[in-house]
């Protein structure tokens, strides 16, 4: 089963600007993994079009169970934030090159709301929206 981003869903609302939240960390730096999800989940539950773009180590967040292991005292658990993001209509995009390098091909089950996308779709999204950097 190969997961691809559904372009129509993101493009259905011409009024709402697409917000991209880059994330390049996972278990290697839990705080930096959580922060983009806080902002993206907040945006999604507020009705904004929100996508967390996972690159480098963050591609591992697409593997079921990984988000459950990422917690930092004083911050919401990453698993809760990922669920809130997806429940609010947001998405989690895994960089295809980063995912492939880590053995994540899309043939296996992915985290709910996660899809593997290529660089062309990410660039297209950048032209129609705004990247929010929180580091």
N, CA and C atoms as an extended XYZ file, in Angstrom:
405
Properties=species:S:1:pos:R:3:atomname:S:1:resname:S:1:resid:I:1 pbc="F F F"
N         0.844       -1.155        0.000 N   UNK     1
C         0.000        0.000        0.000 CA  UNK     1
C         0.898        1.228        0.000 C   UNK     1
N         0.821        2.030       -1.049 N   UNK     2
C         1.657        3.220       -1.172 CA  UNK     2
C         0.820        4.438       -0.806 C   UNK     2
N         1.336        5.287        0.029 N   UNK     3
C         0.612        6.460        0.508 CA  UNK     3
C         1.096        7.682       -0.262 C   UNK     3
N         0.162        8.430       -0.779 N   UNK     4
C         0.483        9.668       -1.493 CA  UNK     4
C        -0.410       10.787       -0.964 C   UNK     4
N         0.090       11.983       -1.003 N   UNK     5
C        -0.696       13.128       -0.547 CA  UNK     5
C        -1.867       13.346       -1.496 C   UNK     5
N        -3.028       13.614       -0.926 N   UNK     6
C        -4.209       13.909       -1.722 CA  UNK     6
C        -4.210       15.406       -2.009 C   UNK     6
N        -3.821       15.759       -3.216 N   UNK     7
C        -3.682       17.170       -3.572 CA  UNK     7
C        -5.023       17.891       -3.546 C   UNK     7
N        -6.100       17.202       -3.894 N   UNK     8
C        -7.399       17.854       -3.964 CA  UNK     8
C        -7.840       18.375       -2.605 C   UNK     8
N        -7.639       17.594       -1.545 N   UNK     9
C        -8.103       18.015       -0.238 CA  UNK     9
C        -7.453       19.328        0.187 C   UNK     9
N        -6.176       19.454       -0.047 N   UNK    10
C        -5.491       20.690        0.324 CA  UNK    10
C        -5.891       21.858       -0.557 C   UNK    10
N        -6.283       21.562       -1.785 N   UNK    11
C        -6.600       22.631       -2.723 CA  UNK    11
C        -8.077       23.003       -2.729 C   UNK    11
N        -8.915       22.314       -1.953 N   UNK    12
C       -10.350       22.558       -1.960 CA  UNK    12
C       -10.713       23.944       -1.429 C   UNK    12
N        -9.938       24.472       -0.512 N   UNK    13
C       -10.256       25.736        0.127 CA  UNK    13
C        -9.300       26.816       -0.375 C   UNK    13
N        -9.737       27.584       -1.390 N   UNK    14
C        -8.841       28.589       -1.949 CA  UNK    14
C        -8.598       29.773       -1.015 C   UNK    14
N        -9.417       29.935        0.027 N   UNK    15
C        -9.289       31.075        0.915 CA  UNK    15
C        -8.170       30.856        1.941 C   UNK    15
N        -8.081       29.658        2.480 N   UNK    16
C        -7.138       29.364        3.539 CA  UNK    16
C        -5.746       29.105        2.968 C   UNK    16
N        -4.767       29.813        3.500 N   UNK    17
C        -3.392       29.639        3.058 CA  UNK    17
C        -2.813       28.343        3.638 C   UNK    17
N        -2.064       27.636        2.840 N   UNK    18
C        -1.407       26.418        3.283 CA  UNK    18
C        -0.217       26.783        4.167 C   UNK    18
N        -0.164       26.205        5.364 N   UNK    19
C         0.947       26.448        6.286 CA  UNK    19
C         1.770       25.175        6.388 C   UNK    19
N         3.061       25.275        6.070 N   UNK    20
C         3.972       24.141        6.146 CA  UNK    20
C         4.881       24.319        7.354 C   UNK    20
N         4.969       23.288        8.171 N   UNK    21
C         5.789       23.324        9.374 CA  UNK    21
C         6.908       22.296        9.214 C   UNK    21
N         8.126       22.729        8.889 N   UNK    22
C         9.239       21.787        8.718 CA  UNK    22
C         9.643       21.151       10.052 C   UNK    22
N         9.952       19.867        9.989 N   UNK    23
C        10.424       19.129       11.160 CA  UNK    23
C        11.527       18.198       10.678 C   UNK    23
N        12.702       18.288       11.296 N   UNK    24
C        13.811       17.421       10.878 CA  UNK    24
C        14.310       16.531       12.010 C   UNK    24
N        13.595       16.520       13.134 N   UNK    25
C        14.042       15.748       14.290 CA  UNK    25
C        12.976       14.761       14.735 C   UNK    25
N        13.421       13.731       15.432 N   UNK    26
C        12.544       12.722       16.024 CA  UNK    26
C        13.127       12.377       17.391 C   UNK    26
N        13.499       11.130       17.592 N   UNK    27
C        14.067       10.721       18.879 CA  UNK    27
C        15.444       11.329       19.133 C   UNK    27
N        16.103       11.820       18.083 N   UNK    28
C        17.418       12.435       18.242 CA  UNK    28
C        17.353       13.760       19.007 C   UNK    28
N        16.194       14.462       18.939 N   UNK    29
C        16.012       15.733       19.649 CA  UNK    29
C        14.508       15.912       19.872 C   UNK    29
N        13.968       15.271       20.908 N   UNK    30
C        12.524       15.266       21.117 CA  UNK    30
C        11.874       16.651       21.183 C   UNK    30
N        12.525       17.613       21.820 N   UNK    31
C        11.923       18.947       21.916 CA  UNK    31
C        11.742       19.560       20.534 C   UNK    31
N        12.773       19.452       19.698 N   UNK    32
C        12.671       20.001       18.340 CA  UNK    32
C        11.699       19.205       17.468 C   UNK    32
N        11.439       17.968       17.825 N   UNK    33
C        10.434       17.180       17.110 CA  UNK    33
C         9.025       17.632       17.489 C   UNK    33
N         8.837       17.987       18.746 N   UNK    34
C         7.502       18.329       19.253 CA  UNK    34
C         7.046       19.722       18.829 C   UNK    34
N         7.941       20.703       18.849 N   UNK    35
C         7.552       22.100       18.626 CA  UNK    35
C         6.788       22.329       17.319 C   UNK    35
N         7.240       21.814       16.161 N   UNK    36
C         6.455       22.038       14.939 CA  UNK    36
C         5.059       21.418       15.010 C   UNK    36
N         4.929       20.311       15.730 N   UNK    37
C         3.627       19.665       15.864 CA  UNK    37
C         2.694       20.470       16.761 C   UNK    37
N         3.242       21.158       17.772 N   UNK    38
C         2.407       22.040       18.599 CA  UNK    38
C         1.779       23.114       17.718 C   UNK    38
N         2.607       23.776       16.929 N   UNK    39
C         2.117       24.857       16.071 CA  UNK    39
C         1.162       24.336       15.001 C   UNK    39
N         1.512       23.223       14.372 N   UNK    40
C         0.675       22.688       13.297 CA  UNK    40
C        -0.667       22.193       13.825 C   UNK    40
N        -0.661       21.509       14.960 N   UNK    41
C        -1.920       21.032       15.539 CA  UNK    41
C        -2.807       22.208       15.922 C   UNK    41
N        -2.209       23.251       16.476 N   UNK    42
C        -2.961       24.453       16.821 CA  UNK    42
C        -3.580       25.079       15.578 C   UNK    42
N        -2.791       25.165       14.513 N   UNK    43
C        -3.303       25.719       13.260 CA  UNK    43
C        -4.445       24.864       12.708 C   UNK    43
N        -4.277       23.552       12.711 N   UNK    44
C        -5.285       22.654       12.140 CA  UNK    44
C        -6.601       22.725       12.909 C   UNK    44
N        -6.528       22.674       14.245 N   UNK    45
C        -7.777       22.728       15.016 CA  UNK    45
C        -8.418       24.114       14.951 C   UNK    45
N        -7.660       25.122       14.496 N   UNK    46
C        -8.196       26.476       14.303 CA  UNK    46
C        -8.747       26.662       12.889 C   UNK    46
N        -8.735       25.590       12.091 N   UNK    47
C        -9.297       25.658       10.753 CA  UNK    47
C        -8.318       25.993        9.655 C   UNK    47
N        -7.035       26.081        9.977 N   UNK    48
C        -6.022       26.375        8.962 CA  UNK    48
C        -5.604       25.102        8.243 C   UNK    48
N        -5.096       25.239        7.043 N   UNK    49
C        -4.558       24.115        6.281 CA  UNK    49
C        -3.110       23.916        6.729 C   UNK    49
N        -2.860       22.878        7.534 N   UNK    50
C        -1.551       22.677        8.147 CA  UNK    50
C        -0.940       21.345        7.735 C   UNK    50
N         0.350       21.394        7.406 N   UNK    51
C         1.105       20.197        7.049 CA  UNK    51
C         2.445       20.255        7.770 C   UNK    51
N         2.813       19.155        8.439 N   UNK    52
C         4.164       19.030        8.981 CA  UNK    52
C         4.968       18.283        7.928 C   UNK    52
N         6.050       18.895        7.465 N   UNK    53
C         6.919       18.281        6.455 CA  UNK    53
C         8.117       17.679        7.189 C   UNK    53
N         8.178       16.353        7.198 N   UNK    54
C         9.203       15.631        7.944 CA  UNK    54
C        10.373       15.271        7.037 C   UNK    54
N        11.535       15.805        7.389 N   UNK    55
C        12.752       15.521        6.634 CA  UNK    55
C        13.789       14.921        7.580 C   UNK    55
N        14.850       14.415        7.019 N   UNK    56
C        15.981       13.855        7.761 CA  UNK    56
C        15.442       12.861        8.801 C   UNK    56
N        15.825       12.990       10.081 N   UNK    57
C        15.407       12.037       11.118 CA  UNK    57
C        13.902       12.017       11.347 C   UNK    57
N        13.233       13.130       11.072 N   UNK    58
C        11.783       13.196       11.291 CA  UNK    58
C        11.007       12.254       10.376 C   UNK    58
N        11.608       11.789        9.298 N   UNK    59
C        10.921       10.811        8.441 CA  UNK    59
C        10.546        9.569        9.252 C   UNK    59
N        11.317        9.282       10.299 N   UNK    60
C        11.012        8.131       11.162 CA  UNK    60
C         9.687        8.289       11.898 C   UNK    60
N         9.172        9.502       12.007 N   UNK    61
C         7.894        9.725       12.685 CA  UNK    61
C         6.745        9.058       11.945 C   UNK    61
N         6.948        8.727       10.696 N   UNK    62
C         5.919        8.041        9.925 CA  UNK    62
C         5.769        6.573       10.263 C   UNK    62
N         6.707        6.027       11.013 N   UNK    63
C         6.642        4.623       11.430 CA  UNK    63
C         5.737        4.533       12.650 C   UNK    63
N         4.678        3.728       12.583 N   UNK    64
C         3.782        3.609       13.742 CA  UNK    64
C         4.559        3.257       15.010 C   UNK    64
N         4.222        3.952       16.096 N   UNK    65
C         4.857        3.704       17.388 CA  UNK    65
C         5.976        4.668       17.727 C   UNK    65
N         6.612        5.269       16.729 N   UNK    66
C         7.731        6.175       17.012 CA  UNK    66
C         7.236        7.414       17.766 C   UNK    66
N         6.135        8.011       17.329 N   UNK    67
C         5.647        9.214       18.020 CA  UNK    67
C         5.282        8.923       19.471 C   UNK    67
N         4.904        7.677       19.764 N   UNK    68
C         4.535        7.312       21.134 CA  UNK    68
C         5.715        7.360       22.089 C   UNK    68
N         6.920        7.281       21.555 N   UNK    69
C         8.132        7.274       22.389 CA  UNK    69
C         8.717        8.667       22.606 C   UNK    69
N         8.106        9.679       22.013 N   UNK    70
C         8.695       11.023       22.078 CA  UNK    70
C         7.879       11.904       23.017 C   UNK    70
N         8.463       12.139       24.191 N   UNK    71
C         7.849       12.996       25.200 CA  UNK    71
C         8.932       13.827       25.870 C   UNK    71
N         8.558       15.037       26.270 N   UNK    72
C         9.456       15.957       26.975 CA  UNK    72
C         8.666       16.546       28.136 C   UNK    72
N         9.241       16.556       29.319 N   UNK    73
C         8.574       17.147       30.484 CA  UNK    73
C         8.136       18.572       30.173 C   UNK    73
N         6.900       18.880       30.519 N   UNK    74
C         6.381       20.232       30.326 CA  UNK    74
C         5.808       20.495       28.945 C   UNK    74
N         5.828       19.482       28.067 N   UNK    75
C         5.297       19.647       26.713 CA  UNK    75
C         4.281       18.538       26.443 C   UNK    75
N         3.326       18.796       25.543 N   UNK    76
C         2.373       17.734       25.210 CA  UNK    76
C         3.090       16.567       24.524 C   UNK    76
N         2.645       15.344       24.762 N   UNK    77
C         3.252       14.195       24.078 CA  UNK    77
C         3.065       14.304       22.564 C   UNK    77
N         4.086       13.924       21.817 N   UNK    78
C         4.018       14.022       20.361 CA  UNK    78
C         2.863       13.198       19.795 C   UNK    78
N         2.579       12.041       20.370 N   UNK    79
C         1.485       11.201       19.865 CA  UNK    79
C         0.153       11.952       19.930 C   UNK    79
N        -0.090       12.681       21.026 N   UNK    80
C        -1.328       13.454       21.158 CA  UNK    80
C        -1.395       14.562       20.119 C   UNK    80
N        -0.271       15.242       19.906 N   UNK    81
C        -0.227       16.331       18.922 CA  UNK    81
C        -0.468       15.815       17.516 C   UNK    81
N         0.133       14.677       17.174 N   UNK    82
C        -0.067       14.104       15.836 CA  UNK    82
C        -1.538       13.754       15.627 C   UNK    82
N        -2.175       13.180       16.647 N   UNK    83
C        -3.604       12.848       16.541 CA  UNK    83
C        -4.450       14.110       16.384 C   UNK    83
N        -4.136       15.160       17.156 N   UNK    84
C        -4.883       16.417       17.056 CA  UNK    84
C        -4.722       17.032       15.668 C   UNK    84
N        -3.504       16.996       15.156 N   UNK    85
C        -3.230       17.542       13.830 CA  UNK    85
C        -4.092       16.858       12.773 C   UNK    85
N        -4.070       15.541       12.770 N   UNK    86
C        -4.806       14.776       11.763 CA  UNK    86
C        -6.321       14.923       11.968 C   UNK    86
N        -6.774       14.909       13.219 N   UNK    87
C        -8.203       15.072       13.504 CA  UNK    87
C        -8.707       16.440       13.040 C   UNK    87
N        -7.828       17.432       13.058 N   UNK    88
C        -8.189       18.773       12.609 CA  UNK    88
C        -8.060       18.957       11.110 C   UNK    88
N        -7.749       17.885       10.390 N   UNK    89
C        -7.631       17.967        8.929 CA  UNK    89
C        -6.213       18.198        8.440 C   UNK    89
N        -5.240       18.244        9.356 N   UNK    90
C        -3.852       18.441        8.951 CA  UNK    90
C        -3.227       17.158        8.442 C   UNK    90
N        -2.033       17.290        7.910 N   UNK    91
C        -1.338       16.149        7.330 CA  UNK    91
C         0.115       16.113        7.779 C   UNK    91
N         0.700       14.930        7.655 N   UNK    92
C         2.112       14.718        7.955 CA  UNK    92
C         2.748       14.183        6.688 C   UNK    92
N         3.655       14.959        6.108 N   UNK    93
C         4.320       14.546        4.880 CA  UNK    93
C         5.724       14.072        5.216 C   UNK    93
N         6.079       12.914        4.674 N   UNK    94
C         7.421       12.375        4.830 CA  UNK    94
C         8.180       12.585        3.537 C   UNK    94
N         9.315       13.238        3.605 N   UNK    95
C        10.173       13.445        2.438 CA  UNK    95
C        10.523       12.074        1.856 C   UNK    95
N        10.242       11.875        0.580 N   UNK    96
C        10.456       10.551       -0.017 CA  UNK    96
C        11.927       10.139        0.008 C   UNK    96
N        12.847       11.054       -0.271 N   UNK    97
C        14.269       10.704       -0.260 CA  UNK    97
C        14.720       10.335        1.151 C   UNK    97
N        14.256       11.092        2.147 N   UNK    98
C        14.626       10.823        3.547 CA  UNK    98
C        14.012        9.514        4.026 C   UNK    98
N        12.772        9.264        3.635 N   UNK    99
C        12.099        8.025        4.029 CA  UNK    99
C        12.787        6.818        3.401 C   UNK    99
N        13.088        6.908        2.124 N   UNK   100
C        13.733        5.800        1.423 CA  UNK   100
C        15.081        5.478        2.057 C   UNK   100
N        15.851        6.513        2.399 N   UNK   101
C        17.161        6.311        3.028 CA  UNK   101
C        17.036        5.536        4.340 C   UNK   101
N        15.873        5.680        5.000 N   UNK   102
C        15.654        5.022        6.285 CA  UNK   102
C        14.825        3.738        6.157 C   UNK   102
N        14.645        3.265        4.927 N   UNK   103
C        13.926        2.010        4.700 CA  UNK   103
C        12.419        2.129        4.788 C   UNK   103
N        11.904        3.354        4.751 N   UNK   104
C        10.458        3.582        4.804 CA  UNK   104
C         9.998        3.771        3.358 C   UNK   104
N         9.298        2.789        2.839 N   UNK   105
C         8.959        2.811        1.414 CA  UNK   105
C         7.490        3.067        1.137 C   UNK   105
N         6.647        2.992        2.136 N   UNK   106
C         5.220        3.132        1.896 CA  UNK   106
C         4.555        1.789        1.667 C   UNK   106
N         5.359        0.732        1.541 N   UNK   107
C         4.789       -0.606        1.415 CA  UNK   107
C         4.272       -1.081        2.772 C   UNK   107
N         4.805       -0.497        3.847 N   UNK   108
C         4.351       -0.856        5.180 CA  UNK   108
C         3.329        0.171        5.662 C   UNK   108
N         2.671       -0.161        6.762 N   UNK   109
C         1.718        0.766        7.350 CA  UNK   109
C         2.454        2.000        7.848 C   UNK   109
N         1.832        3.159        7.656 N   UNK   110
C         2.394        4.412        8.154 CA  UNK   110
C         1.503        4.968        9.260 C   UNK   110
N         2.052        5.892       10.019 N   UNK   111
C         1.298        6.595       11.041 CA  UNK   111
C         0.051        7.204       10.404 C   UNK   111
N        -1.062        7.189       11.114 N   UNK   112
C        -2.294        7.793       10.600 CA  UNK   112
C        -2.038        9.242       10.201 C   UNK   112
N        -2.421        9.598        8.999 N   UNK   113
C        -2.241       10.958        8.503 CA  UNK   113
C        -0.927       11.197        7.797 C   UNK   113
N        -0.034       10.208        7.818 N   UNK   114
C         1.282       10.367        7.180 CA  UNK   114
C         1.243        9.845        5.743 C   UNK   114
N         1.904       10.583        4.862 N   UNK   115
C         2.054       10.176        3.471 CA  UNK   115
C         3.483       10.492        3.035 C   UNK   115
N         3.962        9.725        2.098 N   UNK   116
C         5.286        9.971        1.529 CA  UNK   116
C         5.094       10.853        0.295 C   UNK   116
N         5.812       11.964        0.267 N   UNK   117
C         5.700       12.891       -0.860 CA  UNK   117
C         7.075       13.220       -1.416 C   UNK   117
N         7.106       13.492       -2.700 N   UNK   118
C         8.352       13.847       -3.362 CA  UNK   118
C         8.640       15.333       -3.265 C   UNK   118
N         9.841       15.678       -3.650 N   UNK   119
C        10.290       17.068       -3.582 CA  UNK   119
C         9.428       17.982       -4.442 C   UNK   119
N         8.945       17.488       -5.569 N   UNK   120
C         8.131       18.328       -6.460 CA  UNK   120
C         6.862       18.798       -5.759 C   UNK   120
N         6.207       17.919       -4.993 N   UNK   121
C         4.987       18.315       -4.277 CA  UNK   121
C         5.314       19.297       -3.154 C   UNK   121
N         6.441       19.099       -2.493 N   UNK   122
C         6.815       20.026       -1.422 CA  UNK   122
C         7.098       21.408       -1.999 C   UNK   122
N         7.811       21.463       -3.110 N   UNK   123
C         8.087       22.747       -3.767 CA  UNK   123
C         6.784       23.400       -4.233 C   UNK   123
N         5.888       22.596       -4.804 N   UNK   124
C         4.588       23.121       -5.232 CA  UNK   124
C         3.842       23.722       -4.036 C   UNK   124
N         3.852       23.025       -2.906 N   UNK   125
C         3.173       23.521       -1.717 CA  UNK   125
C         3.805       24.820       -1.221 C   UNK   125
N         5.122       24.924       -1.317 N   UNK   126
C         5.792       26.158       -0.904 CA  UNK   126
C         5.370       27.344       -1.757 C   UNK   126
N         5.088       27.102       -3.025 N   UNK   127
C         4.664       28.203       -3.892 CA  UNK   127
C         3.233       28.637       -3.617 C   UNK   127
N         2.427       27.741       -3.023 N   UNK   128
C         1.035       28.098       -2.749 CA  UNK   128
C         0.797       28.460       -1.284 C   UNK   128
N         1.807       28.328       -0.450 N   UNK   129
C         1.619       28.587        0.972 CA  UNK   129
C         2.813       29.270        1.596 C   UNK   129
N         2.982       28.977        2.863 N   UNK   130
C         4.060       29.608        3.610 CA  UNK   130
C         4.693       28.594        4.542 C   UNK   130
N         6.018       28.562        4.572 N   UNK   131
C         6.742       27.692        5.506 CA  UNK   131
C         6.946       28.452        6.806 C   UNK   131
N         6.598       27.809        7.900 N   UNK   132
C         6.738       28.413        9.206 CA  UNK   132
C         7.909       27.750        9.914 C   UNK   132
N         8.969       28.495       10.173 N   UNK   133
C        10.141       27.959       10.852 CA  UNK   133
C        10.109       28.373       12.311 C   UNK   133
N        10.251       27.380       13.189 N   UNK   134
C        10.148       27.646       14.622 CA  UNK   134
C        11.445       27.421       15.378 C   UNK   134
N        12.506       27.017       14.682 N   UNK   135
C        13.757       26.682       15.367 CA  UNK   135
C        14.469       27.923       15.857 C   UNK   135
